[in-house]
Amino acid sequence: MFVRTDTCDPSSCNHECLDACRRVHGDESPLSFQEGPDHPVINLETCTVCLACVRVCPLDAIKAERATTEGPIDAVEASAFHVSDYVPYEVSDEFKQMSEADTVFARVQFDPEFQFYQQAEFSGAQLMISKDIPGYSLFEHELIVAAWKLYDSRHSIHRPGIGLDPDGSEFGERKVKDLGELTQMVKKAARFFGADLVGIAPLNRDWLFSVNRRREPYDVPETMEYVIVMAIEMDYDAIATSPAFASSAAVGFGYSSMAFVEIELAAFIQRLGYRAMTSGNDVSLSVPQAIDAGLGQYGRHGLLITKEFGPRVRIAKVLTDMPLQRDYPDEGFCKSVIRFCETCEKCATTCPSQSIPYGKEQTWEGTTISNNPGIKKWYVEVESCYGFWVENGSDCSNCIRSCPYNKKDGIFHRTILWFVQHAPWLNRLIVKMDDIAGYGKQKSGTNFWKKFR
């Protein structure tokens, strides 16, 4: 607690701060007026930070903590944070927005010509359960389907008012307009609601889907200029069981966690008076926006690789018209990921459907309409990938499980990341050591289920 002596003027108030402090602490109040200073003095040893003095001061001269900067960061000053124009991917002039109707999950629903039309990823579950294979139990299957409940229901959620007021509005007034303060509030709120990583980027409208799954246009107002991207960690031990059912349950729970974080953060932004639009796997592409927001880089398997969790994350997004400070990609990390993926082919090797390409060279297009051309990368053959899901009775995370970046965050993991970034000539040795240490191999669900006894 401290008093802003440049703002405090006891001659123009009724010493409301002293009265408030005495109401809480009695005559021995931490705040007092002493001989000499022309402002109140606060005894920090006895102050309980009840904030009574802060609330009543008519001059706003008492603060809970000292400012760490000399003033608010505005849009002009924020540009000083810009370090580089580096972009971690290459996009051709022929690139066009992708239609969500061309994604493999939309084709399952609406494309009669698709080989797996109307065959859900759980289609083969009952057959697998009947085989009495470890990791493919009825309990785990039902857990998977239940884990998806919130994500699948997210668009039907509506709050009928606020508190006891059935007509209460979700939208507040724009009382906070400072760029730096809004950014910190949003990031803190996102982490409070469950995001493990948070980044912000200007909304690149190339990453928006041109139409939705039913080939209807999305309405994303031009005023939506920023995207808040959040990564949700999936359970390490559950993913280690892939392609067994426990890993699929962790994926479903990750998606429902995404939905929770998106819905809550959007509501928070609206309470601050700004517009917000949730975006799970709909509305826009996730990986490029996560890269733009500085969360990581794409890998050979087409997934986002983060420093902290590797590809073991799900990506949630909120589009907004709130003015925010953007984050930037880590150039050293992003370049090191591509170099490492050029050497490592563990995800391709462990892919049950052999849908992940081998080789160092990246291409500009894939082999199916579910691959949107125009970005230089490794294109996954998503049709055969989905085909395995149908046979397996649930989705597969072998590429995540086997990725050397998939580790529990800690000193050892960060040390290896340093060598990958600064000593790339050791990449082949690091891949071999990863194999020798047994990382990436399928594990039974024993360790995972021990957590819930």
FENMO-V783589 format. One record per helix or strand of 3 or more residues. SS is the DSSP state (2 for helix, 1 for strand). FROM is the first residue (numbers start at 1). TO is the last residue. If there is no record, write none. Layout:
SS & FROM & TO
SS & FROM & TO
This chain:
2 & 10 & 12
2 & 16 & 28
2 & 52 & 56
2 & 75 & 81
2 & 100 & 102
2 & 104 & 110
2 & 125 & 130
2 & 138 & 147
2 & 149 & 156
2 & 179 & 193
1 & 197 & 202
2 & 205 & 207
1 & 226 & 233
2 & 236 & 239
2 & 245 & 271
1 & 276 & 279
2 & 287 & 292
1 & 304 & 306
1 & 313 & 320
2 & 331 & 343
2 & 346 & 350
2 & 382 & 392
2 & 398 & 402
2 & 411 & 422
2 & 424 & 436
2 & 446 & 450
